[in-house]
């Protein structure tokens, strides 16, 4: 048995149980005796022995009340305390029975020890809770032995006296009439003790089995939690990878596009610098404007990557803010159809919808020349439908590269989460983007 220390909460429960038992011991030791000695009050040796059991139980309770003692109680010490409580219980009941028997001759100790089984269950409960089943069975055997031994040596009632009486009758056929009430009381006491031990064993086995099942479930739960932690770590690494890819797309749509355009314009300026300086100056001014615009877009993208507005206001309000800001800068009206209940979507889905809507609003502002736009975010069963359209000049999808309008980045975001991305546009007919996604994704 390992030197494991007992939890202080367990000791607190034990103290309360000892206190209850101590009160019952006091009642059992005094109340019946005072009633029997109504006409002649006297205190004899048996009364002192009975009170000594009460004193021992009180001493155990007092010792367990000290904090320093609590901190040093191992399982071995705890088991010894439980056995001490059980033996004190048995001893006190036998002494009490003898004390009463001296005043009521030929009385049955079985009837006078009716409450012993209840207090013997208390140590059994703690043993079944804190120790393996073999300790439970050992406890029951010790209880049977401790409960039977006083019957064997008990004056005027024990087996030794009965055997002496029978030996005096040697050579004589023993009939049923020869078996006096002493044998009957002994057998009754022994069968009662044996039955009590069997009951204790059954109760201990049931509790020990329940505790074993509970511990097994606890271990399974701990193992499941460990697997979840590993899964969460893997998911976190995957999320980091996805975030890097998203960051790459954001930088490509802003910084890379600006640098690429600036590089082409500078090459053209270099070619025109000697032949047509005036035209080269005009193109240089345009290049500077594009560079400033690209710098502003890059800064905006870096700010948007933090998604602070999405986290602060929720998805629907963040979408409303994005399009209201674009409409104020572009001078077009916006019609909203947003379901508030979709604010509780998973973070990855909410962020993807937000970034797609943000990119679409910028495209309407910069390229569409529209007077009206409409955005709707609706739930259809377990599906989400995001629709963004405008009445602008539109474009021919076959003639425009997808990279120029950030279409590839939007499509990649949606398809990565298992959704579908569809864009329809024609010259002078406006543009409509439709997205379908599941509310939850695997």
C-alpha positions as CSV (number, residue, x, y, z in Angstrom):
1,X,0.0,0.0,0.0
2,X,1.5,3.3,-1.1
3,X,2.0,6.1,1.4
4,X,-0.7,8.2,-0.2
5,X,-2.2,11.0,1.9
6,X,-5.9,11.1,2.5
7,X,-7.8,14.1,1.2
8,X,-8.9,16.5,4.0
9,X,-12.4,16.5,2.7
10,X,-12.6,12.8,3.3
11,X,-11.4,13.3,6.9
12,X,-14.0,16.0,7.4
13,X,-16.7,13.5,6.5
14,X,-15.2,11.0,8.8
15,X,-15.2,13.5,11.7
16,X,-18.9,14.2,11.3
17,X,-19.7,10.5,11.2
18,X,-17.7,9.9,14.4
19,X,-19.5,12.8,16.1
20,X,-22.9,11.2,15.3
21,X,-21.7,7.8,16.5
22,X,-20.3,9.4,19.7
23,X,-23.7,10.9,20.5
24,X,-25.4,7.5,20.0
25,X,-22.8,5.8,22.2
26,X,-23.5,8.3,25.0
27,X,-27.2,7.6,24.7
28,X,-26.8,3.9,24.6
29,X,-24.4,3.9,27.6
30,X,-26.5,6.0,30.0
31,X,-30.2,6.0,29.1
32,X,-31.1,2.3,29.5
33,X,-28.9,1.9,32.6
34,X,-30.5,4.8,34.4
35,X,-33.9,3.3,33.5
36,X,-33.0,-0.1,34.9
37,X,-31.4,1.4,38.0
38,X,-34.3,3.6,38.9
39,X,-34.6,2.1,42.4
40,X,-30.9,1.6,43.1
41,X,-28.3,3.7,41.4
42,X,-24.7,2.4,41.4
43,X,-21.7,2.5,39.1
44,X,-19.7,-0.6,38.6
45,X,-16.7,-1.8,36.5
46,X,-18.7,-2.4,33.4
47,X,-20.0,1.2,33.4
48,X,-16.4,2.5,33.4
49,X,-15.4,0.2,30.6
50,X,-18.4,1.4,28.6
51,X,-17.4,5.0,29.2
52,X,-13.9,4.2,28.2
53,X,-15.2,3.3,24.7
54,X,-16.9,6.7,24.6
55,X,-13.6,8.3,25.7
56,X,-11.6,6.5,23.0
57,X,-14.0,7.5,20.3
58,X,-13.9,11.1,21.5
59,X,-10.1,10.9,21.5
60,X,-10.1,9.9,17.9
61,X,-12.4,12.7,17.0
62,X,-10.2,15.2,18.9
63,X,-7.0,14.0,17.2
64,X,-8.5,14.3,13.8
65,X,-9.5,17.8,14.5
66,X,-5.9,19.1,14.4
67,X,-4.7,20.5,11.1
68,X,-1.2,19.2,11.6
69,X,-2.5,15.7,12.2
70,X,-4.7,15.9,9.0
71,X,-1.6,16.6,6.9
72,X,0.2,13.4,7.9
73,X,-2.6,10.8,7.7
74,X,-1.7,8.3,5.1
75,X,-3.9,5.5,3.8
76,X,-2.3,3.0,6.2
77,X,-3.0,5.3,9.2
78,X,-6.5,5.9,7.8
79,X,-7.2,2.2,7.6
80,X,-6.0,1.7,11.2
81,X,-8.3,4.5,12.3
82,X,-11.3,2.8,10.6
83,X,-10.5,-0.6,12.2
84,X,-10.2,1.1,15.6
85,X,-13.6,2.7,15.2
86,X,-15.1,-0.7,14.2
87,X,-13.5,-2.5,17.2
88,X,-14.6,0.2,19.6
89,X,-18.1,-0.1,18.3
90,X,-18.2,-3.9,18.8
91,X,-16.5,-3.7,22.2
92,X,-18.9,-1.1,23.5
93,X,-21.9,-3.1,22.5
94,X,-20.7,-6.3,24.1
95,X,-19.8,-4.5,27.4
96,X,-23.1,-2.8,27.4
97,X,-24.8,-6.2,26.9
98,X,-23.0,-7.7,29.8
99,X,-23.9,-4.7,32.0
100,X,-27.6,-5.1,31.2
101,X,-27.5,-8.8,31.5
102,X,-26.2,-8.5,35.1
103,X,-29.4,-6.7,35.9
104,X,-31.7,-8.7,33.6
105,X,-30.5,-12.3,33.8
106,X,-31.0,-14.6,30.8
107,X,-31.5,-11.6,28.5
108,X,-30.4,-11.8,24.8
109,X,-27.4,-9.7,23.8
110,X,-28.6,-9.9,20.2
111,X,-31.6,-7.7,21.0
112,X,-29.3,-5.3,23.0
113,X,-26.9,-4.9,20.0
114,X,-29.4,-4.0,17.4
115,X,-27.7,-0.7,16.4
116,X,-24.1,-2.1,15.9
117,X,-24.6,-2.9,12.2
118,X,-25.4,0.7,11.4
119,X,-22.1,2.1,12.8
120,X,-20.1,-0.8,11.4
121,X,-21.3,0.4,8.0
122,X,-19.5,3.7,8.4
123,X,-15.9,2.3,8.4
124,X,-17.0,-0.1,5.6
125,X,-18.1,2.8,3.4
126,X,-14.8,4.6,3.7
127,X,-12.8,1.3,3.1
128,X,-14.9,0.5,0.0
129,X,-14.4,4.1,-1.2
130,X,-10.6,4.4,-0.7
131,X,-9.3,0.8,-0.9
132,X,-9.6,-2.3,-3.1
133,X,-12.2,-5.1,-2.7
134,X,-9.8,-7.4,-0.8
135,X,-9.7,-4.8,2.0
136,X,-13.5,-4.8,2.2
137,X,-13.6,-8.6,2.5
138,X,-10.8,-8.6,5.1
139,X,-12.7,-6.0,7.1
140,X,-15.9,-8.2,7.1
141,X,-13.9,-11.2,8.3
142,X,-12.3,-9.2,11.1
143,X,-15.7,-7.9,12.2
144,X,-17.0,-11.5,12.3
145,X,-14.1,-12.7,14.4
146,X,-14.3,-9.7,16.7
147,X,-18.0,-10.1,17.1
148,X,-17.8,-13.9,17.8
149,X,-14.9,-14.0,20.1
150,X,-16.6,-12.4,23.1
151,X,-19.4,-15.0,22.7
152,X,-16.9,-17.8,23.2
153,X,-15.4,-16.5,26.3
154,X,-18.4,-14.6,27.7
155,X,-19.1,-15.7,31.3
156,X,-22.2,-17.9,31.9
157,X,-23.0,-17.8,28.3
158,X,-20.0,-18.9,26.2
159,X,-19.2,-22.0,24.2
160,X,-16.5,-23.1,26.7
161,X,-19.2,-23.2,29.5
162,X,-21.5,-25.1,27.2
163,X,-18.8,-27.6,26.2
164,X,-18.1,-28.1,30.0
165,X,-21.8,-28.9,30.6
166,X,-21.9,-31.3,27.7
167,X,-18.8,-33.1,28.9
168,X,-20.4,-33.7,32.3
169,X,-23.1,-35.6,30.5
170,X,-20.7,-37.9,28.7
171,X,-22.0,-41.4,28.3
172,X,-25.6,-40.1,28.2
173,X,-27.6,-39.8,25.0
174,X,-28.3,-36.1,24.4
175,X,-31.8,-35.3,23.3
176,X,-33.5,-32.0,22.4
177,X,-34.5,-31.5,26.0
178,X,-30.8,-31.4,27.0
179,X,-30.1,-28.4,24.8
180,X,-30.8,-25.5,27.1
181,X,-31.4,-21.9,26.2
182,X,-27.7,-21.0,26.5
183,X,-27.0,-23.0,23.3
184,X,-30.0,-21.3,21.6
185,X,-28.8,-17.8,22.5
186,X,-25.2,-18.6,21.4
187,X,-26.4,-19.9,18.0
188,X,-28.7,-16.9,17.6
189,X,-25.8,-14.5,18.4
190,X,-23.4,-16.3,16.1
191,X,-25.9,-16.5,13.2
192,X,-26.7,-12.8,13.7
193,X,-23.0,-11.9,13.6
194,X,-22.5,-14.0,10.5
195,X,-25.5,-12.6,8.7
196,X,-24.3,-9.1,9.6
197,X,-20.9,-9.8,8.1
198,X,-22.5,-11.1,4.9
199,X,-24.6,-8.0,4.7
200,X,-21.6,-5.8,5.2
201,X,-19.7,-7.7,2.5
202,X,-22.6,-7.2,0.1
203,X,-22.8,-3.5,0.8
204,X,-19.1,-3.1,0.6
205,X,-18.9,-5.0,-2.7
206,X,-21.7,-2.8,-4.2
207,X,-20.1,0.4,-3.2
208,X,-16.6,-0.7,-4.2
209,X,-18.0,-1.7,-7.6
210,X,-19.7,1.6,-8.1
211,X,-16.5,3.5,-7.1
212,X,-14.5,1.3,-9.5
213,X,-16.9,2.1,-12.4
214,X,-16.8,5.8,-11.5
215,X,-13.0,5.8,-11.5
216,X,-13.0,4.0,-14.8
217,X,-15.3,6.6,-16.3
218,X,-13.1,9.3,-14.9
219,X,-10.0,7.8,-16.5
220,X,-11.9,7.5,-19.8
221,X,-13.0,11.1,-19.5
222,X,-9.4,12.2,-18.8
223,X,-8.2,10.2,-21.8
224,X,-10.9,11.8,-23.9
225,X,-9.8,15.2,-22.7
226,X,-6.2,14.5,-23.6
227,X,-7.3,13.5,-27.1
228,X,-9.3,16.7,-27.3
229,X,-6.3,18.7,-26.2
230,X,-4.2,17.1,-28.9
231,X,-6.9,17.7,-31.5
232,X,-7.2,21.3,-30.4
233,X,-3.4,21.7,-30.8
234,X,-3.7,20.2,-34.3
235,X,-6.6,22.5,-35.1
236,X,-4.6,25.5,-33.8
237,X,-1.7,24.6,-36.1
238,X,-4.1,24.2,-39.0
239,X,-5.7,27.5,-38.2
240,X,-2.3,29.1,-38.2
241,X,-1.6,27.7,-41.6
242,X,-5.0,28.9,-43.0
243,X,-4.3,32.3,-41.5
244,X,-0.9,32.5,-43.2
245,X,-2.6,31.6,-46.5
246,X,-5.3,34.2,-46.0
247,X,-2.6,36.8,-45.2
248,X,-0.8,35.8,-48.4
249,X,-4.0,36.4,-50.3
250,X,-4.6,39.8,-48.7
251,X,-1.1,41.0,-49.4
252,X,-1.3,39.7,-52.9
253,X,-4.5,41.6,-53.5
254,X,-3.1,44.8,-52.3
255,X,0.7,45.1,-52.0
256,X,1.6,42.7,-54.8
257,X,-0.8,44.2,-57.2
258,X,0.4,47.8,-56.5
259,X,4.1,46.8,-56.8
260,X,3.4,44.9,-60.0
261,X,1.6,47.9,-61.5
262,X,4.3,50.3,-60.4
263,X,7.0,48.1,-61.9
264,X,5.3,48.1,-65.3
265,X,4.7,51.8,-65.3
266,X,8.3,52.5,-64.3
267,X,9.5,50.4,-67.2
268,X,7.3,52.4,-69.6
269,X,8.7,55.7,-68.1
270,X,12.2,54.5,-68.6
271,X,11.5,53.8,-72.3
272,X,9.9,57.2,-72.8
273,X,12.3,59.2,-70.7
274,X,14.7,60.1,-73.6
275,X,12.2,60.2,-76.5
276,X,9.3,62.0,-74.8
277,X,10.2,63.5,-71.4
278,X,6.8,65.3,-71.1
279,X,4.9,62.1,-71.5
280,X,7.3,60.4,-69.1
281,X,6.6,63.1,-66.4
282,X,2.8,62.5,-66.8
283,X,3.2,58.8,-66.4
284,X,5.5,59.3,-63.4
285,X,2.9,61.4,-61.7
286,X,0.3,58.6,-62.3
287,X,2.8,56.1,-60.9
288,X,3.2,58.2,-57.8
289,X,-0.6,58.4,-57.4
290,X,-0.9,54.7,-57.8
291,X,1.9,54.1,-55.3
292,X,0.1,56.3,-52.7
293,X,-3.2,54.6,-53.4
294,X,-1.5,51.2,-53.0
295,X,0.1,52.2,-49.8
296,X,-3.3,53.3,-48.4
297,X,-4.8,50.0,-49.5
298,X,-2.0,48.1,-47.9
299,X,-2.5,49.9,-44.6
300,X,-6.2,49.3,-44.8
301,X,-5.7,45.6,-45.4
302,X,-3.3,45.3,-42.5
303,X,-5.9,47.0,-40.2
304,X,-8.7,44.8,-41.6
305,X,-6.7,41.7,-40.9
306,X,-7.3,42.2,-37.2
307,X,-11.1,42.0,-37.8
308,X,-11.6,44.3,-34.8
309,X,-14.9,45.6,-36.2
310,X,-16.2,42.1,-36.7
311,X,-15.4,41.1,-33.2
312,X,-16.8,44.3,-31.7
313,X,-20.1,44.6,-33.5
314,X,-20.9,41.1,-34.8
315,X,-21.2,40.0,-38.4
316,X,-24.4,41.7,-39.6
317,X,-23.5,45.1,-38.1
318,X,-19.9,44.8,-39.5
319,X,-21.3,44.2,-43.0
320,X,-23.6,47.1,-42.6
321,X,-20.7,49.4,-41.6
322,X,-18.6,48.2,-44.5
323,X,-21.2,49.1,-47.1
324,X,-22.3,52.3,-45.4
325,X,-18.7,53.5,-45.5
326,X,-18.3,52.5,-49.2
327,X,-21.6,54.2,-50.1
328,X,-20.6,57.4,-48.4
329,X,-17.4,57.5,-50.3
330,X,-18.9,56.4,-53.6
331,X,-22.2,58.2,-53.5
332,X,-24.5,55.2,-54.0
333,X,-27.4,53.8,-52.0
334,X,-27.4,50.4,-50.3
335,X,-30.3,48.1,-49.4
336,X,-29.7,45.6,-46.6
337,X,-31.3,42.2,-45.9
338,X,-29.4,40.8,-43.0
339,X,-30.6,38.2,-40.5
340,X,-29.4,39.1,-37.0
341,X,-29.4,35.4,-35.9
342,X,-26.4,34.8,-38.2
343,X,-24.2,36.7,-35.8
344,X,-23.5,33.4,-34.0
345,X,-21.8,31.7,-36.9
346,X,-18.4,30.1,-36.3
347,X,-15.5,32.6,-36.4
348,X,-13.9,31.2,-39.6
349,X,-17.2,31.4,-41.5
350,X,-18.0,34.9,-40.2
351,X,-14.5,36.2,-41.1
352,X,-14.7,34.7,-44.6
353,X,-18.1,36.3,-45.2
354,X,-16.9,39.6,-43.9
355,X,-13.7,39.7,-46.0
356,X,-15.7,38.7,-49.1
357,X,-18.3,41.4,-48.5
358,X,-15.5,43.9,-47.9
359,X,-13.7,43.0,-51.1
360,X,-17.0,43.3,-53.0
361,X,-17.8,46.7,-51.5
362,X,-14.3,48.0,-52.6
363,X,-14.9,46.7,-56.1
364,X,-18.3,48.5,-56.3
365,X,-16.6,51.7,-55.1
366,X,-13.6,51.5,-57.4
367,X,-14.9,49.9,-60.6
368,X,-18.7,49.7,-60.8
369,X,-19.7,53.3,-61.0
370,X,-23.1,52.2,-59.5
371,X,-25.9,54.2,-58.0
372,X,-27.4,51.4,-56.0
373,X,-26.2,48.2,-54.3
374,X,-27.9,45.4,-52.4
375,X,-26.5,43.0,-49.8
376,X,-28.4,40.1,-48.3
377,X,-27.3,37.5,-45.8
378,X,-30.0,34.9,-45.2
379,X,-30.4,31.5,-43.6
380,X,-32.0,28.6,-45.6
381,X,-32.1,25.5,-43.4
382,X,-28.5,24.6,-42.6
383,X,-27.3,26.8,-45.5
384,X,-26.1,30.4,-45.6
385,X,-26.7,32.5,-48.7
386,X,-24.8,35.7,-49.2
387,X,-25.8,37.8,-52.2
388,X,-24.2,41.1,-53.3
389,X,-25.3,43.0,-56.4
390,X,-25.1,46.4,-57.9
391,X,-26.5,48.3,-60.9
392,X,-23.1,49.5,-62.2
393,X,-21.5,49.2,-65.5
394,X,-20.6,45.6,-65.1
395,X,-17.9,43.7,-67.1
396,X,-17.3,40.8,-69.3
397,X,-15.9,38.0,-67.1
398,X,-14.0,36.5,-70.1
399,X,-12.1,39.8,-70.7
400,X,-11.2,40.6,-67.1
401,X,-8.6,38.7,-65.2
402,X,-9.9,37.3,-61.9
403,X,-6.8,38.6,-60.1
404,X,-7.7,42.2,-60.9
405,X,-10.9,42.2,-58.9
406,X,-9.7,39.8,-56.2
407,X,-12.1,37.2,-57.5
408,X,-9.7,34.3,-57.0
409,X,-9.0,35.2,-53.4
410,X,-12.8,35.4,-52.6
411,X,-13.4,32.1,-54.4
412,X,-10.5,30.3,-52.5
413,X,-11.8,31.5,-49.1
414,X,-15.3,30.2,-49.8
415,X,-14.3,26.9,-51.4
416,X,-11.8,26.2,-48.5
417,X,-14.8,26.0,-46.2
418,X,-16.8,23.8,-48.5
419,X,-19.0,26.6,-50.0
420,X,-19.8,27.7,-53.6
421,X,-18.9,31.0,-55.2
422,X,-20.7,32.3,-58.3
423,X,-20.3,35.7,-60.0
424,X,-22.5,37.0,-62.8
425,X,-21.9,40.2,-64.7
426,X,-22.3,41.7,-68.1
427,X,-21.4,45.1,-69.5
428,X,-24.0,47.8,-68.5
429,X,-26.0,45.2,-66.5
430,X,-24.3,45.3,-63.1
431,X,-22.7,42.5,-61.2
432,X,-24.0,39.9,-58.8
433,X,-22.0,37.7,-56.4
434,X,-23.8,34.7,-54.8
435,X,-22.3,32.5,-52.1
436,X,-23.7,29.4,-50.5
437,X,-22.2,27.8,-47.4
438,X,-23.1,25.5,-44.6
439,X,-23.5,27.0,-41.2
440,X,-21.1,24.5,-39.8
441,X,-18.2,22.9,-41.6
442,X,-16.1,19.8,-40.9
